[in-house]
C-alpha cells in the first residue's frame, strides 16, 4: 500500500516526478480534466444562480475507478496538477470525485519539475485556492453561455454547425478589420533622393539621404519636384556641415513569457503557436537524458511574468562568467506588467548547467531548437548591453540638407549569444568614414527612387498574439487555443505566414458585430479578463460577475431573436 498518492495531469509528468520521491509513493495521471460541462446541452443552470452542471467526462470511467481505488488505499493524497487556474480547477474536480474535504491540505504546486522544487512542494501542501478555481469556472461558464446562446443565431442566419466563441470572435474581428483597412488603403506616392558620395582621404564611399531644405524637413511627392531638386543641386558642392559622434546601447530582451516565446518561435523557428506549446509542454514535463534519467528541462510554460528566481540568477552568473568572461555578466531585474499572474517565473531552463549542445542527441530536432531558444534568451537576459559607436553626419548641397548615419559595434555584450527578432524590416546601418566639418565630399552619383506608402501588414500568428496581449485580451493559456480554433473553424486561413479572413469569417463577423456589438468588442473583452483576475484575487464574486454580464446579454439575445 502506498503511503502517498500524487496525482498529476500527464504520464510524462508522472514519470519525471516518480524518481524524486521515496519508495512508498505512487504517482498517477488524471489525463487532463476529468469533469466538465456536458457537450450535449448548456450545462449551466441559469435559474439557479448560474450553477454549473458538471459531469464526468465520457470515456474516463475506468480511470476514475482506478484513481478512487488508489486514493482509498493511500494514507495521503496530493493533487499536483499544473500551477495555474486550470490546474487549480482540475485539482478541485479531483478532490470532489475522490471525496477529499475542501479544507484538507492536499494541493501542491511547483513551477519546475526538479527534485528540489517537487520535494519542497510536497513538504508544504496547502488548501485548494477556491479563488483561482472560481476564476476558471467563471471563464468556463461565461464562454459556455456565450458560445451556446450565440451559435444558434449563426445556424439560423448562416448555416448549421457554426459556432461562436467569446475571445475567438474578437480575434476574428481584429483580422477582418485589418483586412478592411488593407482593402480601403489608398497608397500615396513619395520619392527619396540618395547621394552616393566619396571621402577622398579614406577612399571610402557612403550614401547620404536628402532630408530637408534650409534645415526644414522636406517631403517629395512627385517626379516634377524631384527634377527641380536635381536641377538645383546639379553643380552644387557637397560640404560637411555637422559631425556627431555618439554611443548607443542595446539591452537584452527579458526572459520569455508565454507570448514572447510564441512570437520568437514563430519568427525564428517558423513554429505555429500550437507546435510551440506542445513542444514546450514536453520540455516542461520531462525528457530522458543520459546519466540523469527523465528531466524537466524548462519551468512552467504558461506565464506572463519575467521574474526569475535568485537561485537561477546565481547559476546564470557562473555560466556567463565561465563561458564569456566576467565583463559580459550583468545582474538584471525585469519589470513584470502590473496585471501579470506573478506567482510564476519567466520561462527559463531548470538546469542552467545543461547546455543545449550537450543533450542535442537526447532531444527531437524541434525540442532542441526550442530549448536552445529558451536557454539562450534566458542567459542573454543576464548579460551586459551591446555598445555601438555611432556617427551622424549632415552634408549640405546648396540649400539642401543630406544625412548619413553609421554605426560600428564596440562591445558585443549579450549579442554574442542572442538577438531578439522583429516583425518589421530593420534598416541595416553600416559604417561611414570619419568626416570633418567644412570638408568637401565628392559626388559620385545621385539616384531618385519612387515609392508608395503601404497598408498596414496582415497579422501573422506572432503579431496577432502581440496585439491580443497589448489589448489585454486573453491570457497566456488562451492565445494558442484561440488562434488554433478560428483556423480550425475556417474563419481565417494562413497564406504564407499571414492570417487572412475567409468569406465565412467575414460573414460571421458581420453578423456578430451587428447583433452583439458589446460582446464582440475589444474593450469589453479586456474588461472581462480583468474581472477574472479580480475573482482570482478574491476581490469579486464569480456568480455576481456572470449575473451582471447576463442581464444585458439576454436583452441583446431577445432583440436579435425578434428581428
N, C-alpha and C positions, 0 to 999 in steps of 0.2 A: 504493500500500500504506500502510495506517495505521501510524503509529509506535506509537500507544497504542490499545488497545481497552478501553472501560469498559462493564461490564455492570451494569445496574440492573434493578429488577423491572418498571417500568411505562413505557409510551411517554411519558406525561406528564412523568415524572421525567426521562426521556432528553432530551426537548425542552428542559426548563429547564436541564439541565446543559450541553448542547451549546454554548450560546453563551458559556459561561465559559472554554472551552478552545480552544487554538490549532488551526490548520489541520489537522494530521495526526492528529487524534484522532477515533475513531469511537465513538459511544455507542449501545448497543443494549439492548433489554429482554428479560428472560427470561420475562416474563408470569407472575410469581409462581414457585411451586415447579416444578421440572422432574422431580424424582424423589420418589416417596412409597411408602408401603406399598401392596401391591395391594388392590383393593376386594374381590376375589372370595374371599380366604382370609385367615387370621390374619396371615400375613406376618411372624411373629416366631418364630424357631427356639428353642423353649423348652429343648430338649435341649442345644443348642449355646450355652449361656450367654446366652440371650435376644438372639441376634444378629438385627437387623432385616434383612428381605429386601427391599431397595428395588428398585423397577423404574421405568423411565422412564414418565412419565405419558402415558396414551393421547392421541393427537392432537398430541403435541408433537414427533413425529419430524422434521418438516421444520424446525422451529425449532432443534432440537438440531443438525441437519446444518449449518444456516447459522451457528450460534454456533461450531461446530468450525472451519468454513472461515474465519470472521473471526479466530478465535483463532490459527489456524495462520499467517495472513498478517501478524499484528501482532507488533511487537518485544516489547511488554509488555502483559499483560492485567491490568486492575484489576477487582476484584469490589466494586462499590459498592452492595450491597443494604442494606436498612434497618439502622439501628444498634441492633438488639436480638437476642435469642436466635434468633428466627425468621429474621431477616435473616442472621445468622451461619450458620445451618444451610443456608439457600439458597446462600450463598457456598460452603460446604463441598461441597454436592452439585454445584455448578457446577465447582468445582476438580476433583472426581472425574471428571466427564464430559469435561472439557477437558484431562485429564492434567496438571494444574498440581501440582507437588510440594507436599507438606504444609508444608515448611519455607520455601516461597517467600514473599517479602513482596509479597502481591498484594491484600491486603484493605484497603479504605479505607472510613472511616465519617465521616459528618457528621450533626449534629443539625438542621441547617437547610440549605436549598438556596440558598445565597448565594455570590457569586463568591469572597469571602474564604474561606468555610468549605470550599468544594469545592477551590479551588487549594491551600489548606493541607493538606487531606487527601491529595491526590494526591502532594504532596511527602513525606508521611510514611506510606507504606504499612507494614502490619505483617503478621505471620503470622496465619492464621486462629486464633481463640481456641477451641481444642478444648473447653475447659470450658463455654463458652457453648453450643457445638454439642451437647455431651453433655446439658446441662440440657434442651435442646429435644428431643433424642432420647428422654430419659427420659420426658418428658411424653407424647410421641407414642406410645411403646411401651406405657407404662402405661395410657394411655387406650384404646389398641387392645386390650390384653389384657382390660381390664375390660369394654369395650363388646362385644367379640366373644364373651366367655365368659358374660356375664350375659344378653345378649339372647335366646339360645335358651331360657333358663328362662322368659322372658316369652312366647315363642312357644307353649311348651307350656301355660302356665297361663292366659294371657290371650288373645292372638291373634297370628297370623303377622305378620311385618313390623315389630313394635315394636322399639325399641332403647333401650338404657340407657347413659347416659354418666356418667363418674365425677363431674365437677363439676356437670353438669346435674341429676343425680338429687338432689344435696344442695340445689340451688336449688329444685327442685320440693318437696322435703321442707319447706323453710322456709315456702313458700307454703301447703302443705297444713296444716302445724302452726298457722300463723297463722289459717287458716280455721276450724280446730277451736277455737282459743281464742275466736274470734268467736261460733261456734255455742254454745259452753258458757258464754258470758258471762252472768252474772245481774246486770242493772242495779240499782243502788241509788239510792233517792230522796234528793235533798238540796235544800235551799232557800237562796236568797240574799235578803237584805233590803237594799234600796238606799234611802238617803235623798236626796231632791233638796233641796238647801239653797241659801240666798241670802245673799251677803255684802252687807249693806245699804250699806256705804261705797262699794264699787265697782259696785254693782248687778249683780254677776256671779253667775250660777247655776253650781252644780257638783254633782257626785254624790259621796256617801261610802258605803262598803260596810261593813256590820256584820261585824266580825272577831272580837270577843271579849266576855267578860263578866268584870268585875272583873280586867281585864288578863290573863285566861287565854283561850286560843284556844277558839272556840265553833263547833261544827258543828250544823247544824239538819237533822233528818231527817223531820219530819212537819208537816202543816198545824196540828196541835194546838200544837206548840212555837211555830210562827210566831204563832198567835193570842195565845198567852200573852205573847210578847215585845212584840207590837204593843200589847197592853193596857197592859203595863208602861211603855211609852215614849209613850203617847198624849199626855200633857200635859207630857212632860219638856222641859227646856231643852237645847239643843244648844250645848255650851260647848267652845271650842278648848282642848285640853289641852297640845298639843305641836306645834311647827313646826320641821321640819328642812330647812334649805336645803343643797343639795349640788351637786356637779358630776359628770357621768357622761361617760366617754369611750367612744366606739365605734371599734374599729380596723377597718381594711380587711381583707378576706379575702386570703389569699395568691394568687399567680398560679395558673392552672389546672394540675391533674394530669388524667390521663385521666378518673378517676372524678368529680372535681368538675365538669369540663366536661360530662360526660354528664348529671350531675344538674341543673346550671343550665340546660342547653339544653332539658332535659325540662320544667323548671318554667317557664322564661321564654319559650321559643320553641315549646313543645309538640312538640319533635322526639323521635322514637324514638331509642333508642341506635344502632340500625343507621344511621339517617339522619345522626345527629351524626357518626359515624365516617366515613361515606363523604364527607360534605361536608368534614370536616376533612382527609381524605386529599387532596382536590382542592386545598385551600388550601396544603397542605404541598408537594405535587408541582409545582404551578405553575399560575398563571393569567395570561392575556395582558392586560397593561395598557398604555395609551398611553405612548409615549416610553421604556418600559423593556423591552418585549417580554414574554417569559414569565418570571414571577417567583414563587418560592416564598414565600408570604406569612406562614406560621407555622412555628415549629420542630416537630420530630417529635411526632406526636400520641399516641404510646403511652409514657407516662412516669408514675412515681409520685413524682417529685421536684418540690420547689417552688423549687429553686435557679435563680438567673438569672445570666447572665454579667456581668462588670464592664462590658463594652462596652455591653450593653443598659441597665444601670443608668445609665451616663453619659448616654445619649441620652434615657432616661426623664426624667432631671433637667431636661435642656434643654427637653423638650416641656412638662413640667408647669409649669416656671417661665415659659415663654413664653406658655402658654395661660391659666394661672390666677394666676400670681404666685408669688414665691419662698416666701411664707408658707404655701403649700399643699404644698410638697415635703417629703418625709421619706425619707431613705435607709433602707430596711428590709430586714432579712435574715429569712428564714423557715426554721424548723427542719424538716428533712425527717425522716419517721419512720425509725426505726432500720433496718428491713429494706428500705428503698426501693432500687430499682436506680438508684443516683445518678450513673451515667455521664451521664445525660441532664439537660437543663434542664427547667424547667417549660414548659408550652405558652405561647408568647408570640408577638407579631408579630415578624417578622425585620427589617422595615424600619419602625422606630417612627415615622419621619417621614412614612410613608404613612398618613394618617388615613382611616378607613373612608369618610367622605363624599367624599373626593377620587376614590375609584375605584369609587364605587357603580355607575356606568354600565357598568363592565367586568365586574361580578360578577353571578351569578344572585341572585335575591332571597334564597335560602337561604344562599348563600356570604356575602352582605353581612351578613345577620343574625348568622351565627356569627362572622364576622371581627370585627364590631363588639363582640360579647360578649367575645371573647378580648382584643381590643385594650383595651377599657375596663377589664376586670378587671385586666389587667396594669398599666395606667397607675395605676389606683386603688391598687394594691398598693404603690406608691411615693409615696403621699400621706399628709398629716397626718390624724390621727384626727379624727372629728367630736366636738364638745363640746356637751353639753346642760346647761342649768341645771335642777336637779331640786328638787321641793318635796314633802315628805311631811308630811301633817297628821293628827294624831289628834284626834278630837272625841268627847266623852263625852255620852251622854244617860242620866241616872241611872247605873246600874252598867254600862251597855252601851258598848262601845268601837267607834267607827266610824273608818274610814281613808279618806283621799283622797290620790291621788298625781297629780302633774302634772309635765310637763317642757316646756321650750321650747328650741329649738336656738339655740346661741350662736355656733357656728362650724361651717359645713357640712363643711369638710375634704374627704375623699375622696367624701363622699356627694353632692357636686355632680355627680359623674360616674357612680358605680356603687354599687348596694346589693345585697348578696347575697340571693337568695331563700331561703325556708324551706319545709319541707313542712307545718309546723304553722301554725295560725292564730295570728297575733300580736295581742295586745290593743293597741288604739290608746291611747296615753296622751296626753291633751290638756293644756290649760293650766288651772290653778286660780288663783283670786285669792290675793294675798299676805295671809294672815291673821295675827292676833296672838294670842299666848297669852292665855287668860282671856276672849277676845272671845266674844260670843254670835252664832250664825248662825241665820237664820230657817228653820224647817222649812217647805218648800213642800208636799211630799207624800212619802209613804213607799210603796214598792212591794215586793211579795214575788214571787219567781219560783221556780216548781218546776222542777227539772232532774233528769236521771238520769245516773249515770255511764255512760260509753260504752266499748264494747270497743276494743281496740287497732285502729288502721286497717288495712285491707288494704295490702299492698305496692303501690307503683307501680314502674315501671322505675327511677325515680330512687332511691326509698328501698330497693329491693332491691340496687342497686349499692352503696349506702352500707352496707347490712348485710353484703354479701359482703366488702366491703373491711374493715369493722370486725372481722369474724370471721376475717379473713386467708384467705379462700377465693378462689382465682383471683388473677390479676394483671391489670395494665392491658389486656393484649391479649385477656384471656378474658371480661371482663364482657359485652361486646356479643354475641359468638357464643353464649355460654352461654344468655342470655335469648332471643335470636333462635331458637335451636334448640328450646327447650322450647315456645315459641309455635308453631313450625312443626310440631312433633310432636303438637300439640293436647293436651299435658299440662296446659297452662294457657291461659287466654284473657284478652283485655283487655276489661273493661267500663268504659266511660268511660276513666279513666286507670288503673283498678285491675286488679291481676293476680288472677285467680280460678282455682282448680284445677278442671279438668273431672272428670267421673266417671272417665274413663280415667286421668287423672293421679292421682286418689285410689287407684284400684285398683293401679296400677303402684307407687305409693309404698308402699302397704301391703305388697305382695309383697316389695319390695326391703328395706324396713326389717325385716320379719320374718325374711327369709332371709339378708340380708347386712348385719346391723346395724353391723358395723365399718366397712364401706366407705361406707355412706350415713350418715356421721357427721361432724358439723361439725368437731370437734376433730381427728379423723383426717385429714380433707381439708386442714385448715390445716397439720398436721404435715408432710404430703407436700409442700405448697407450699414449706415451709421447707427441706425436703430438696433440692428442685430448686434453691433458692438456694445451698445448700451445694455442690451439684455445680457450679453456675455459678462459684462462688468457688474451685473446685479442692480443696475440703475433703472431698469424698466421691466414691466411685466409683459411676458410674451403674448399672452392671450389678449391683454388690453391692446397691445400694438396691432394685433391682427384684426381685432374688432374695429379699431379706428380706421384701418385700411378698408375693411369690408363694406362699411356703410356707403361711402361714395362709389365704390366699385360696383356694388349691387345696383345702384341707381343708373350707372352707365350701362350696365348689362340690360336692365329693363328697357332703357331708351332704345338700345340697339335692336332688341328683340321686337319692339313695336314697329320700328322703321323697316 
